[in-house]
């Protein structure tokens, strides 16, 4: 028979892995008598684990949620996954980063050496914005409130501060759909009831009002993919995740040189010192200007809108070089 401490850990692991356990099956898995299982369950309760019991011939045990956080048990994979998540949370724009750092230190302290080594080899680097425009932190309580409204499916009433003065606009009413983290900021994807359209709200500008509104029937975000929808909104697209303007050019530069600065564009090598570039942007003039950053001879393959945009920029830049006003 295993020692009591090891048996308690095995029992706790079983209770965490499955919602309901018949007492006889637990006894069989642990290799002990049902009476020993009952004693071990009592020991777990003394440690703070809320283990519920059901009586009768088919009676069993279930690990319920408690009023306080008892010691937790994780296998190796769960422990590493938890540490990775905490390390990533410590780099976000949320105000919980300090709590995440402290939680990571606590988890790491009780890890065996082999797991500590795996966690310590993980390095998460966050490129912070310039000091002049730091990402504002978001209070953890606000994130929890927004998440609760999403989960409950209740209309969210809130004040939304408008940049740059930070003044509040009239209260907004929206059906919250998903909380999203992007580029160090937190956003709420929601259907704006007053504007009858989907919106992406910055979480740090939201001040929820109480109480929340009535429950609503969930809508499907345009395109059915939240990540693609948010990406599309930032690109100025319709939510599909694709740029609204896409074009093709040939550059007198090696593909290897262009690839380092092409971001999500497609680069195809055509020969020594030449490559094909397919890229997108939110407007044709922005697309043409983006090609100009490569500082090389350009051949526009298409479409005609991109050629026209180059002509517009050529006239605009010529007037600027001559010191003439106007655009």
Secondary structure, DSSP 8 states (H G I E B T S, - for coil): ---HHHHHHHHHHHHHH-S-EEHHHHHHHHTS-HHHHHHHHHHHHHTT--EEE--STT-EEEE---SS-------HHHHHHHHHHHHHHTTSSBTTHHHHHHHHHHHHHTS-HHHHHHHHT---------GGG----B-HHHHHHHHHHHHHTBEEEEEEEETTTTEE-S-EEEEEEEEEEETTEEEEEEEETTTTEEEEEEGGGEEE-SS---B------TTS-HHHHHHHHHHTSSSSSS-SEEEEEEESS-HHHHHTT-TT-EEEEEETTEEEEEEEESSHHHHHHHHHTT-S-EEEEE-HHHHHHHHHHHHHHHHHHTT----
